[in-house]
Amino acid sequence: MNTLIKNIPFSKILTLKELISYQEGQVVSRTIAQTPSVNISLFSLDKGEGISTHVTSGDAMVQILDGVAEITIDNNTFTVKAGEAIIMPSNIPHALEAGERFKMLLTIIR
């Protein structure tokens, strides 16, 4: 059987924020699906960590699962809290900073 979703159990109720752990001083990622048109990953960022300014070839949706993220999109900074989401448009510079640690689900559609 060829499945597109990986690294998480099937046919089980999941709490996404429990599928990834915080690691002191690190950014941790766990890929759930990756195809030429879709990428879905879980991330945890410890306090003081970040993902530097970059662009993606697809629209990216960040859903905060735990904590609070500071997300900059094209020089505008947003505070995004657990239970909230934000869209980062393709080919627009964006970055993420952890003023406090947070976990997120990242979905990129190309």
PAMINU-85774 format. One record per residue: residue number from 0; residue in one letter; x, y, z of N, C-alpha, C in turn. Coordinates in Angstrom, 1 decimal. Example, Ala and Ser with C-alpha at 12.3 -4.5 7.8 and 13.67 -1.06 7.14 Angstrom:
// PAMINU-85774
R	0	a	13.2	-5.7	7.8	12.3	-4.5	7.8	13.2	-3.3	7.8;
R	1	s	12.8	-2.2	7.1	13.7	-1.1	7.1	12.9	0.0	7.9;
This chain:
// PAMINU-85774
R	0	m	0.8	-1.2	0.0	0.0	0.0	0.0	0.9	1.2	0.0;
R	1	n	0.6	2.1	-0.9	1.4	3.4	-1.0	0.6	4.5	-0.4;
R	2	t	1.1	5.0	0.7	0.4	6.1	1.4	1.1	7.4	1.2;
R	3	l	0.3	8.5	1.2	0.9	9.8	1.0	1.2	10.5	2.4;
R	4	i	0.5	10.1	3.4	0.7	10.6	4.8	1.7	9.6	5.5;
R	5	k	2.7	10.2	6.2	3.7	9.4	6.9	4.0	9.9	8.2;
R	6	n	4.7	9.2	9.0	5.2	9.6	10.3	4.1	9.8	11.4;
R	7	i	2.9	9.4	11.1	1.8	9.5	12.2	0.9	8.3	12.0;
R	8	p	0.3	7.9	13.1	-0.6	6.7	13.0	-1.9	6.9	12.2;
R	9	f	-2.3	5.9	11.6	-3.6	5.9	10.8	-4.7	5.4	11.7;
R	10	s	-5.9	5.8	11.4	-7.1	5.3	12.0	-7.1	5.4	13.5;
R	11	k	-6.6	6.6	14.0	-6.5	6.9	15.4	-6.8	8.4	15.6;
R	12	i	-7.5	8.8	16.6	-7.7	10.2	16.9	-6.4	10.8	17.4;
R	13	l	-6.0	11.9	16.8	-4.7	12.5	17.1	-4.8	13.9	17.7;
R	14	t	-4.0	14.2	18.6	-3.8	15.6	19.1	-2.5	16.1	18.5;
R	15	l	-2.6	16.9	17.5	-1.4	17.3	16.7	-0.2	17.8	17.6;
R	16	k	-0.5	18.6	18.5	0.6	19.2	19.3	1.3	18.2	20.2;
R	17	e	0.7	17.0	20.4	1.4	16.0	21.1	2.3	15.1	20.2;
R	18	l	2.3	15.3	18.9	3.0	14.5	18.0	4.5	15.1	17.8;
R	19	i	4.8	16.2	18.4	6.1	16.8	18.3	6.5	17.4	19.6;
R	20	s	7.7	17.3	20.0	8.2	17.7	21.3	9.1	19.0	21.1;
R	21	y	9.1	19.7	22.2	10.1	20.8	22.3	11.5	20.3	22.6;
R	22	q	12.5	20.8	22.0	13.9	20.5	22.3	14.6	21.8	22.6;
R	23	e	15.3	21.9	23.7	15.9	23.1	24.2	16.9	23.6	23.1;
R	24	g	16.6	24.9	22.8	17.5	25.6	21.8	17.4	25.1	20.4;
R	25	q	16.3	24.5	20.0	16.2	23.9	18.7	14.9	24.2	18.0;
R	26	v	14.9	24.1	16.7	13.7	24.0	15.9	13.6	22.5	15.4;
R	27	v	12.4	21.9	15.7	12.2	20.5	15.4	11.1	20.4	14.4;
R	28	s	11.3	19.6	13.4	10.2	19.4	12.4	9.9	17.9	12.2;
R	29	r	8.7	17.7	11.8	8.2	16.3	11.5	7.3	16.4	10.2;
R	30	t	7.8	15.8	9.1	7.1	15.8	7.9	5.9	14.8	8.0;
R	31	i	4.7	15.3	7.6	3.6	14.4	7.6	3.2	14.0	6.1;
R	32	a	3.4	14.9	5.2	3.1	14.6	3.8	4.0	15.5	2.9;
R	33	q	4.5	15.0	1.8	5.3	15.8	0.9	5.2	15.2	-0.5;
R	34	t	4.6	16.0	-1.3	4.4	15.7	-2.8	4.8	17.0	-3.5;
R	35	p	4.9	16.9	-4.8	5.3	18.2	-5.6	4.3	19.3	-5.4;
R	36	s	3.0	19.0	-5.0	2.0	20.1	-4.8	1.6	20.4	-3.4;
R	37	v	2.0	19.5	-2.4	1.6	19.7	-1.0	2.7	19.3	-0.1;
R	38	n	2.9	20.1	0.9	3.9	19.8	2.0	3.1	20.1	3.3;
R	39	i	3.1	19.1	4.2	2.4	19.3	5.5	3.5	18.8	6.6;
R	40	s	3.8	19.7	7.5	4.8	19.4	8.5	4.4	20.0	9.9;
R	41	l	4.8	19.3	10.9	4.7	19.9	12.3	6.0	20.5	12.7;
R	42	f	6.0	21.6	13.4	7.2	22.2	13.9	7.0	22.5	15.4;
R	43	s	8.1	22.5	16.1	8.2	23.1	17.4	9.4	24.0	17.4;
R	44	l	9.3	25.2	18.0	10.4	26.1	18.1	10.5	26.5	19.6;
R	45	d	11.7	26.3	20.1	12.0	26.7	21.5	12.1	28.2	21.6;
R	46	k	11.9	28.8	22.7	12.0	30.2	23.0	13.3	30.7	22.4;
R	47	g	13.3	31.8	21.7	14.5	32.4	21.1	14.9	31.9	19.8;
R	48	e	14.3	30.8	19.3	14.6	30.3	18.0	13.7	30.9	16.9;
R	49	g	14.1	30.7	15.7	13.3	31.2	14.6	13.6	30.5	13.3;
R	50	i	12.8	30.9	12.3	13.1	30.5	10.9	13.3	31.8	10.2;
R	51	s	14.5	32.0	9.6	14.9	33.3	9.0	14.0	33.6	7.8;
R	52	t	14.1	34.8	7.3	13.3	35.3	6.2	13.6	34.5	5.0;
R	53	h	12.6	34.1	4.3	12.7	33.3	3.1	11.4	33.4	2.3;
R	54	v	11.3	32.9	1.1	10.1	32.8	0.3	9.8	31.4	-0.1;
R	55	t	8.6	31.1	-0.3	8.2	29.7	-0.8	7.5	29.9	-2.1;
R	56	s	7.5	28.8	-2.9	6.8	28.8	-4.2	5.4	28.5	-4.1;
R	57	g	4.9	28.3	-2.9	3.4	28.0	-2.8	2.9	28.9	-1.6;
R	58	d	1.6	29.0	-1.5	0.9	29.6	-0.4	1.1	28.7	0.8;
R	59	a	1.4	29.3	2.0	1.7	28.6	3.2	0.7	29.0	4.3;
R	60	m	0.1	28.0	4.9	-0.8	28.3	6.0	-0.1	27.8	7.3;
R	61	v	0.0	28.6	8.3	0.5	28.3	9.6	-0.6	28.2	10.6;
R	62	q	-0.8	27.1	11.3	-1.8	27.0	12.3	-1.0	26.8	13.6;
R	63	i	-1.2	27.7	14.6	-0.5	27.6	15.8	-1.2	26.6	16.8;
R	64	l	-0.5	25.6	17.2	-1.1	24.5	18.0	-0.9	24.8	19.5;
R	65	d	0.2	25.5	19.9	0.6	25.7	21.3	1.5	26.9	21.3;
R	66	g	1.3	27.8	22.3	2.2	28.9	22.4	1.8	30.1	21.6;
R	67	v	2.8	31.0	21.3	2.6	32.2	20.5	3.7	32.4	19.6;
R	68	a	3.4	32.7	18.3	4.5	33.0	17.3	4.4	34.4	16.9;
R	69	e	5.6	34.9	16.5	5.7	36.2	15.9	6.0	35.9	14.4;
R	70	i	5.1	36.3	13.5	5.3	35.9	12.1	5.3	37.2	11.3;
R	71	t	6.4	37.4	10.6	6.6	38.6	9.7	6.3	38.2	8.3;
R	72	i	5.4	38.9	7.6	5.1	38.7	6.2	5.3	40.1	5.5;
R	73	d	6.2	40.1	4.6	6.5	41.4	3.9	6.6	42.6	4.8;
R	74	n	7.4	42.5	5.8	7.7	43.6	6.8	6.5	43.9	7.7;
R	75	n	5.5	43.1	7.8	4.4	43.3	8.7	4.4	42.1	9.7;
R	76	t	4.5	42.5	11.0	4.6	41.4	12.0	3.3	41.2	12.7;
R	77	f	2.9	39.9	12.9	1.7	39.4	13.4	2.0	38.5	14.6;
R	78	t	1.2	38.7	15.7	1.3	37.8	16.8	0.2	36.8	16.7;
R	79	v	0.5	35.5	16.5	-0.4	34.5	16.2	-0.4	33.5	17.4;
R	80	k	-1.6	33.2	18.0	-1.7	32.4	19.2	-2.3	31.1	18.9;
R	81	a	-2.1	30.2	19.9	-2.7	28.8	19.8	-4.2	28.9	19.4;
R	82	g	-4.6	28.1	18.4	-5.9	28.1	17.9	-6.1	29.1	16.7;
R	83	e	-5.1	29.9	16.4	-5.2	30.8	15.3	-4.3	30.4	14.1;
R	84	a	-4.6	30.9	12.9	-3.9	30.6	11.7	-3.6	31.9	10.9;
R	85	i	-2.6	31.8	10.0	-2.3	32.9	9.1	-1.8	32.3	7.8;
R	86	i	-2.1	33.0	6.7	-1.6	32.6	5.4	-0.5	33.5	5.0;
R	87	m	0.6	32.8	4.6	1.8	33.5	4.0	1.8	33.3	2.5;
R	88	p	1.5	34.3	1.7	1.4	34.2	0.3	2.7	33.7	-0.4;
R	89	s	2.6	33.0	-1.5	3.8	32.6	-2.2	4.6	33.8	-2.7;
R	90	n	5.9	33.6	-2.8	6.9	34.5	-3.3	6.9	35.9	-2.5;
R	91	i	6.4	35.9	-1.3	6.5	37.1	-0.4	7.4	36.7	0.8;
R	92	p	8.4	37.5	1.1	9.3	37.2	2.2	8.5	37.0	3.5;
R	93	h	8.9	36.0	4.3	8.3	35.8	5.6	9.3	35.1	6.5;
R	94	a	9.1	35.3	7.8	9.9	34.7	8.9	9.1	34.4	10.1;
R	95	l	9.6	33.6	11.0	8.9	33.2	12.2	9.9	33.3	13.4;
R	96	e	9.4	33.8	14.5	10.3	34.0	15.7	9.5	33.5	16.9;
R	97	a	10.2	32.8	17.8	9.6	32.3	19.0	10.0	33.2	20.2;
R	98	g	9.2	34.3	20.5	9.4	35.1	21.7	9.1	34.2	22.9;
R	99	e	8.2	33.3	22.7	8.0	32.1	23.6	7.9	30.9	22.8;
R	100	r	8.1	29.8	23.3	8.1	28.6	22.5	6.7	28.3	21.9;
R	101	f	6.7	27.7	20.7	5.4	27.4	20.1	5.5	26.2	19.2;
R	102	k	4.3	25.6	18.9	4.2	24.5	18.0	3.2	24.9	16.9;
R	103	m	3.5	24.4	15.6	2.7	24.8	14.5	2.5	23.6	13.5;
R	104	l	1.4	23.7	12.8	1.2	22.9	11.6	1.4	23.7	10.4;
R	105	l	2.3	23.4	9.5	2.5	24.2	8.3	2.0	23.4	7.1;
R	106	t	1.2	24.0	6.3	0.7	23.4	5.1	1.0	24.3	3.9;
R	107	i	1.8	23.8	3.0	2.2	24.6	1.8	1.5	23.9	0.6;
R	108	i	0.8	24.8	-0.2	0.1	24.3	-1.4	0.8	25.0	-2.6;
R	109	r	1.2	24.2	-3.6	1.9	24.7	-4.8	1.0	24.5	-6.0;
